[in-house]
């Protein structure tokens, strides 16, 4: 698997042009080089706003179109985006280990670098709290990668047999058809979307995650427990 990683140190050197393309005539940039692989962006809000917004097209379509003067080029860019960020500039907002020294305005500006349309296109939003050294060192061993892989492969095959494509590729009508929500789950989605102010795109992406959670559990239909887990994976930024 190709993994394109842009670290905190390197991010200053990766402008919008380098992410999208390079040279003249245009050549594939970082996102196209991560095609069918992983693009990891560390310190996500520290990238230029134009670079972040440029991710919206490939995250939605799997391609990136570059137009320069009389030249126009389209490159493949179907990658898995993994992005990491601190909750605030100092990194300690919500921490029980050290007090945050940022002002509300600093926190708002920092988190505001990520637009709603961009966040809508990211399926899972997970908060990872800081842990003490004792918790880190004494933590028990987790599930093995091999065991997780077996479950993931089985769930993917389940989806392919049902609908001929992975859940990620489902579009609006197909999502409604294959999510197969029971009445309680449907009501839960209505309430969650209204309470959290989800857009249509956010709602559909949450449904695809819920369908995947159900597939991992081997369930034919999507129930409340699957939807509830999917909702937990779309947490809003803390501010």
C-alpha positions in Angstrom: 0.0 0.0 0.0 1.2 3.5 -0.9 1.4 5.8 2.1 2.0 9.5 1.5 2.8 11.1 4.8 3.3 14.8 5.3 4.7 15.6 8.7 4.5 18.6 10.9 8.0 19.6 9.9 7.4 19.2 6.2 4.0 20.8 6.0 5.4 24.3 5.3 7.0 23.0 2.1 3.7 21.5 0.8 1.7 24.3 -0.8 -1.6 23.8 -2.6 0.3 23.2 -5.9 2.5 20.5 -4.4 -0.5 18.6 -3.0 -2.4 18.8 -6.3 0.3 18.8 -9.0 3.8 19.9 -9.8 5.7 21.3 -12.8 4.6 22.4 -16.2 3.1 20.5 -17.9 1.2 19.4 -14.8 2.4 16.2 -13.1 0.7 14.2 -10.3 1.0 15.8 -6.9 1.0 14.2 -3.5 -2.7 13.3 -3.5 -2.4 11.5 -6.8 0.7 9.7 -5.7 -1.4 8.4 -2.8 -4.0 6.9 -5.2 -5.3 3.6 -3.8 -3.3 4.3 -0.7 -3.2 6.5 2.4 -2.6 10.2 2.5 -1.7 11.2 6.1 -1.7 14.9 7.0 -0.3 15.8 10.4 -1.2 19.1 12.1 -4.2 19.4 9.8 -5.2 23.0 10.5 -1.6 24.2 9.9 -1.9 23.7 6.2 -2.9 26.6 4.0 -6.7 27.1 3.7 -6.4 26.8 -0.1 -4.6 23.4 0.3 -7.3 22.1 2.6 -10.2 23.2 0.4 -8.5 21.6 -2.6 -9.0 18.2 -1.0 -12.8 18.5 -1.3 -12.9 17.5 -5.0 -10.8 14.4 -4.8 -12.5 13.3 -1.5 -15.9 13.5 -3.3 -15.0 12.3 -6.8 -11.7 10.4 -6.6 -10.1 12.6 -9.2 -8.5 16.0 -9.4 -8.7 18.3 -12.3 -5.9 20.9 -13.0 -6.4 23.8 -15.4 -3.4 25.9 -16.3 -3.4 28.4 -19.2 -4.2 26.2 -22.2 -3.6 22.9 -20.5 -6.1 20.8 -18.6 -5.2 17.6 -16.9 -7.2 15.1 -14.8 -5.4 12.8 -12.3 -6.7 9.9 -10.3 -6.9 10.6 -6.5 -8.9 8.0 -4.7 -7.0 7.8 -1.5 -7.8 7.3 2.2 -7.3 10.5 4.0 -6.1 10.3 7.6 -5.6 13.7 9.3 -4.4 14.5 12.8 -4.8 17.7 14.8 -4.6 19.2 18.2 -7.9 20.6 19.7 -6.2 24.0 20.1 -2.9 25.8 19.3 -1.3 24.7 22.6 -2.7 21.2 22.4 -4.1 20.9 25.9 -7.8 21.8 25.5 -9.8 19.3 27.5 -6.7 17.7 29.0 -6.7 16.5 32.6 -2.9 16.5 32.6 -2.1 20.2 31.8 -4.2 23.4 31.6 -4.9 24.9 28.2 -3.5 28.4 27.8 -5.4 29.4 24.7 -8.1 32.1 24.6 -11.5 31.2 23.2 -10.8 33.4 20.2 -7.5 31.5 19.5 -9.3 28.2 19.7 -12.1 29.4 17.4 -9.7 30.7 14.8 -7.6 27.5 14.9 -10.6 25.1 14.6 -12.2 27.5 12.0 -9.4 26.7 9.5 -11.3 23.5 8.8 -14.5 24.4 6.9 -17.8 22.6 7.3 -17.8 21.2 3.7 -14.4 19.7 4.2 -15.3 18.1 7.6 -18.5 16.8 6.0 -16.3 14.7 3.6 -14.4 13.0 6.5 -16.3 9.9 7.7 -14.8 9.4 11.1 -14.1 12.1 13.6 -12.4 10.6 16.6 -11.1 12.4 19.8 -8.1 10.7 21.3 -7.6 12.0 24.9 -4.1 12.3 26.4 -3.2 9.5 28.8 -0.8 9.4 31.7 2.5 7.6 31.5 1.2 4.9 33.8 -1.9 4.3 31.6 0.4 4.2 28.5 2.9 1.7 30.0 0.4 -0.5 31.8 -2.1 -0.7 29.0 -3.0 -4.3 28.1 -2.3 -5.6 24.6 -5.0 -4.9 22.1 -6.5 -7.1 19.4 -4.0 -8.3 16.8 -3.9 -6.7 13.4 -4.4 -10.2 11.8 -7.6 -10.7 13.8 -9.0 -7.3 12.8 -8.1 -7.9 9.2 -10.1 -11.1 9.1 -13.2 -9.3 10.4 -12.7 -6.4 8.0 -12.3 -8.7 4.9 -15.4 -10.6 5.9 -17.4 -7.4 6.3 -16.2 -6.1 2.9 -17.2 -9.4 1.2 -20.6 -9.2 2.9 -21.1 -5.7 1.4 -19.9 -6.8 -2.1 -22.2 -9.7 -2.2 -25.2 -7.6 -1.1 -24.7 -4.6 -3.4 -21.7 -5.2 -5.7 -19.6 -2.4 -4.2 -18.1 -1.4 -0.9 -20.2 0.8 1.4 -17.9 3.8 0.7 -19.0 3.9 -3.0 -22.8 4.0 -2.2 -24.6 7.1 -3.4 -27.8 8.6 -2.1 -30.5 6.2 -3.5 -28.3 3.1 -2.9 -27.6 4.2 0.7 -31.3 4.3 1.5 -31.8 1.0 -0.1 -28.9 -1.0 1.4 -28.8 0.7 4.8 -32.1 -1.1 5.5 -32.8 0.9 8.7 -35.4 -0.5 11.1 -38.0 1.9 12.5 -36.1 2.6 15.7 -32.8 3.2 13.9 -34.5 5.5 11.4 -36.0 7.6 14.2 -32.6 7.7 15.9 -31.0 9.1 12.7 -33.7 11.8 12.4 -33.1 12.9 16.0 -29.3 12.8 15.7 -29.2 14.7 12.5 -31.5 17.4 13.8 -29.8 17.8 17.1 -26.2 17.9 15.7 -27.1 20.0 12.7 -25.9 17.6 10.1 -25.9 18.4 6.4 -27.3 15.9 3.9 -23.8 14.8 3.1 -23.0 14.2 6.8 -26.2 12.2 7.2 -25.4 10.0 4.3 -21.9 9.4 5.4 -23.1 8.5 8.9 -25.5 6.0 7.3 -22.6 4.4 5.3 -20.6 4.1 8.5 -23.6 2.6 10.3 -24.0 0.1 7.4 -20.3 -0.8 7.8 -20.7 -1.3 11.6 -23.7 -3.6 10.9 -21.6 -5.6 8.4 -18.8 -6.0 10.9 -21.4 -7.5 13.3 -22.8 -9.7 10.5 -26.3 -8.0 10.7 -28.6 -7.9 7.7 -30.3 -4.6 8.7 -29.0 -1.5 10.5 -30.3 -1.2 14.0 -30.1 1.5 16.7 -26.9 0.1 18.2 -25.2 0.4 14.8 -26.5 3.9 14.2 -25.5 5.0 17.7 -22.0 3.8 17.2 -21.8 5.7 13.8 -23.0 8.9 15.5 -20.2 8.6 18.1 -17.7 8.6 15.1 -18.9 12.1 14.0 -18.1 14.1 17.1 -18.0 17.8 16.7 -14.8 19.7 17.5 -14.5 20.7 21.1 -14.5 24.5 21.7 
